[in-house]
Amino acid sequence: MTLIVLASASPRRAELLKQIGLSFGVRPADVDETPKPGESALQYVERLAREKARAVAVEQPDAIVIGSDTSVVLAGRILGKPVDRKDAAEMLGQLSGTTHQVMTAVAIATADSFESCVVTTDVRFRHLSGKETEAYVATGEPMDKAGGYGIQGRGGIFVEELRGSYSAVVGLPLQETAELLAGAGYPVWETWNSRQESRNE
């Protein structure tokens, strides 16, 4: 059986892969996430996904490695993970009543292939009150998330409109990930009943 490895510690990405029936290992990649001078948000997010996949693929050459990275981009600026509660509240204030982009890159590395893509989704926030922003930050949910919110959590109530891939906003574009895996010789759907069939033999 082909070994699939997720080069990320993100529980959200792991949940998404489980959702499409994948069995996989987790090996977070340790890469420098500092943007390079003059690098666009799209270039940045794709480079990080590729570097994560490549770093783990070197250690596990027999595996299919999935690397991914997500950035929340407002007017061309990358909003990373908040450094503290004040920073989280400020980010949410900037997103309030505006449309931003969530760019998620996914890279698939094998011994003889290396492919990646970036999925961009437009997300519009309704206007947020100071009190609800304060209450949201107090839950702690924003602290480990790009842009300071989680669409799959309490932050979902802030989203007025979404154009693009919901799963990419959560952390991994499922359609594109499945396409890249198929291109690497691992169609996800072929695994759906194989474990059941092997048990019945």
N, C-alpha and C positions, 0 to 999 in steps of 0.2 A: 504493500500500500504506500502511495506517495505521501511523504511528510509535508504538511503545510505548516508554516511558521508565521505568526503575526509579530512583526517587529515593533510592537507598541504595547505600553502598559495600560492603555485606555480601556476601562471596563465597557464603555459604550461601543467601541469597535468590536470587542470580543462578543458582545451580545448580538450585534448585527450579523457577524459571521455565523453564530449559532442559529440565528433566525433563518438563514438560507441552508442550514443542514450540514455545515462544514465541521469536520473534526480537525483540530489544529493545536499546535503548541504555541506558547507565548515566550518570546525572547526580546524584551525591550532593547532598542538600539540606543547607544550613547553617542549622540552627535551634537556638535556645536550648532545652536539654533540662532546665532547672531546673523541678522540680515547683512548682506554684502553691500558695499556702496553702490548706489545706482540701480539696485536690484528691484524689479517691480514685485508687487504682492504675488502675482501669478508665478513669476519665475522663482520667487522665494519658496512658495509652498510646494512646487513641484521638485525643486532641488532637495528640500528636506525629505520628502517622501522617497526620493531615489537614494539619497545617502543612507537613510535608515534601512531600506531594503538591501542595499549593497553591503553595508556593514555586517548584517547578520548572514547574508548569503556567503560571504567569505568564510565565516565560521562553520556554516552548514551547507556545503556545496551540493549535497544530494536533495536538498529541500526546495520547495517552492515558497519563496519568502514574500510576504505582503508588507509593504511599507506605506505609511499614510501620514498626512499632516493636514491640519485645518487652520485657516486664518479667517478672522472676521475683518472685513475691510470697509471703512467708512470714508468716502471722498478720497480714495487712494491711500489712506493711512491704515496700517495694520494695527488692529487692537488685539494685543496679546492677552495672557491671563492676568487678572488683577494682582497687584503686589500686596494690596491690603483692602480693607472694607471701604475706605475712602476712595480708592482708585476704582473699585467696582461700582460704587454709586455714581462716580463721575462718568464712567463708561456708559452706564445705563442712561444717564442724563443726555449724553451725546446721541445715543441711539433712539431716544424717545421722539416719536413723530416723524421719523426719517426712514428712508430705504437704504439698507446696506447690503453688501455682498458677502456671502460665505463661500470661500474657495477651499475645496477639499481635493487634494491630490492623492492618487493611489498609484503605487509602483509595484510591479511583479518581477521578481528576479529569480532566475533558475540558472543552472550551470551553463546553458547555451542561449538564453534569451533574457532581454531586459526591456520591459515596456512600461510606460506610464501615461497618465492623462490627468487633466484638471477639470473638475466640474464646478461651475459657478452658479450659485442660486441667489436670487434677489429676495430679501426678507424685509418686509415693512413692519415697523413697530407702531402701535397706536401711541397716543400721548400718555405718558406715565406720570402719576402724581408722586410728589416727594414721599408721601407716607407709604405707598406701596413699594416704591424703590427701596426705602429703608427697611421695610418688613422683609423684602426678598433677600437683600444683602444679609440680614440677620439670620436667615436660614443656613447660610454658608454655601448654598448651592453654586453661586457664581464663582467661587474662589479658584476652582481648578479648570475653568472653561474659558476658551478664547472668546473675547468680547464680553465676558462677564455674565453669560446666561446659558441655560440649557433648554433647548426647545422641547426636549422629551421629558422635562421636569416641570416645576412650577413656572418657569419662564415661558412655557408655551402659551400662557394667557396673555402675553404681551404682543403676540404675533397677529397682525391684522391681515397680512397677505403674504403668500409665499409663491414664487414662480421658479420652478426648478425641482431639484431632488431633495425631498425631505430627509432621506437617509444620509445624504451628503452633509446636511446641516447637523445631524446628530454626530457624524464623524466618519462615515464611509459610504460612498455612492455604490449601492448594491448592484445596480444594473451594469455599471462600468467595471466593477470588480469582477463580476461573473464573466463578462466578456474577455477581460484580460486573462483570467484563469483558463478559460476555454482556449484562448490563443496560445497559452503555455502548455496545452495538452491535458487540461484538467477541467472538463465540463462539470460544473457543480451538480447538475441534475442527474448525472450518471451515478452519483454516490447515494442518492436519496433512498433507494431500496436495496442497495448492495449488502448492507450490514444485516438487514432482515433476511435476505435470501441466503446469506452464508450461515445464519443461525438455523434455517430450515433445511439445509442440506444434510 
